[in-house]
């Protein structure tokens, strides 16, 4: 069995307004804007946007968990939700809302693949799609240095082709995913500059 080792691809996936198509400069500006907005209350348009999609009163973690698990055919075409290291940016109807992610938490969404993938940096909960939706994979995520097991066991990949992990902030770990005799392994990071989307783990 050959283990395919890969590193996180430093390519940018999604901004608030465009899925899987941003430049590094766009991402930097959006992240800075999101951080500045995280402590402010939503505008009237932002409140209307959240109400329209039944997101009022829900935390960033709750929204992320819900949207990432949503069946692809039920994705709202008029909503964008981009996961950053510190906030979830929700936009649509000419409005934008920034929901803060707890400072000690990091969300990483991973799309292992066999044949096809796409470039991604900030995970888009409503546009990005991976190859292996609905498949069961065996997962092991072990913190570097300490050897602490962050998660392990069988996980079912969401309908969008991704599997999500809530991880401690500011750590590095080795992620190993296997499926039907094929294996991929990658070193992941959860610091402030790390991607929230990993699409370079080819099972081989």
N, C-alpha and C positions, 0 to 999 in steps of 0.2 A: 504494500500500500504506500503510495507516494503522498507525502504531505506537501501541499502547496502553501508556501509561505508568502505572505504579501504584507506590504505596509499600507497605512492609510494614504489614499490618493489625495494630494493637495490640489484638488480641483474644485471649483465652486459650483454648487448645485442651484440653490433656489433663493430668490429674494422674496419679499412679501408679495410683489406684483407679478413675478414670473417664475414658474417652476423650472428648476434644473437649467437655468440659463442666466448666470450673473458673473460679473467680473470680480476679482479680489477687491478692487476699490469699492465697488458697490456694496459688497458684504461688510467691509470695514465701516463705511458710512452708515449702513442700516443698523449695525450692531451698536454704534455710538448713539444713534438716534433712539434705538430701543431702550438702551440703558437710561437715557435721560428721561424717557417717557414712563418708565416702569413705576415711578412713584406718583405719577399724576393720575387723576381720575379720568375715565373715558369722557369724550365729548358727547353731546347729544346724539350725533351721528354714530359714534362708537357704541353707545348704549343701545341704539336701535339695531345696529348690526348684531350685537350679542343676543338681543331679544329675538331677532329674526331666526337665528339658528339655535335657539334654546340653550345659550351659553351663559346667560345672566347668572351671576353669583357663583359660577364654577371656577375653581382654581386652575392655574396653568397645568398642573399635573393631571387633574381630572379631564380637562379638554384634550390634552395630548393622548392620554390613555384611550379616550373614547374615539377620537378621530383616527388614530392609527389602526384601531381594530375595526373600523367601519367597512362594511362590504364596498368594494369598488363601485358597484352600480348605484350605491346610495350616496356617493360623494356629492356634496353640493357644488355645482359648477360655478357659483358666484361667490365662493368663499376660498380664501387662501390662508394657510396657517403654517408659518415657518418656525422651526425649532432652533433657537440660538442657545448659547451656553448659559445665559442668564435670564432670558425671557422667551415667551412665545408671542410672536407677532401675528395677529389676526387682522385680515383686511378684506374689504369688499364694499361695494356700493359707495365708493369714494370716501371710505372711512378706514381708520386703522386704530387698533387697540393693542396695547402692550401688557401682557400678563406676566408678572414676575415668577420665575422659577426659584424655589428655595435655594439659598446660597450654598448649602452643603450637598446639593443634588445635581446630577447631570444625566440627561437623557440621550442615549445612543441608540439609533435605529439602524439595523444591519440587514442588508439584502444579499445573502449568499447566492451564488449562481453557478450554473454549469456551462451554459452557452452564451447568454446575452446579459449585458449590464448597461449602466449609464453612469456618467460622471455626477458626483454629488458631494456637497459639503455641508450645507444647512438643510436638514430634512424637511421636505414639504409633506405635510400630513394629508393634503388633498389633491396632489398632482403626481408625486413620484410613485413609480410602480416597478417592482422587481419580478423576477422570473418564476419563483417557486412558491407562490401563494398556496396555502393550504397543506403544504408538505410538513411532515414531522422531521425535526432535526435534533441531534444530540448536542448539547452545548456544555462547554466548560469555560469558565472565566476566572482566572486566578491572578491575584494581585502580585505584581513583581516585588521581589525583595522579601516580603513577609510570607508569601505562599498562601495567604488567606483566600479561601474560595468565596468569590463574590456571588456566583450562581453556577448551578450545574443541573443537568437532567434533560429530559425531553421537552422540547418546546414546539408548538405548532406555529408555523409562519403565518402571519396575518394575510388576509385576502389580497392586500396590496403588495405582497412579496417581501415584506419586512418583518423582522422580529425586534421588539424593543426591550431595552434594559435601563432601569433606573440604577445609577451607580453613584458611589461617593465622589465628590468633587476633588480635583487635584490629586489624581492617582494615575498610575499606569498599570496595565494588566495584559495578560496574554489570553486571547480569545481563540478557542478551538471549536469548530463546528464540523460535524460529520453527518452524512446522509447516504444511505445505501452503499456503504463501502468507500465513499469519496470523502476527502477531508480537506479542510482549509484552516489555516492558522494565521493570526495577525496580532501584532502588538498595538494596543489602543491606549489613548490618553484621554483624560477628562479635565484638562486644564482650560484656562480661559480662551486659548487660541485653537482648541481642538475642534474638529468637525463633529457634528451631531448625526451625520449620515455616513455610513460605510458601505460601499458597493463594490469593493475590489477583492472580496474573498471568493475566489473561484474554487469550487469543489472539484478535486481531481484525485 
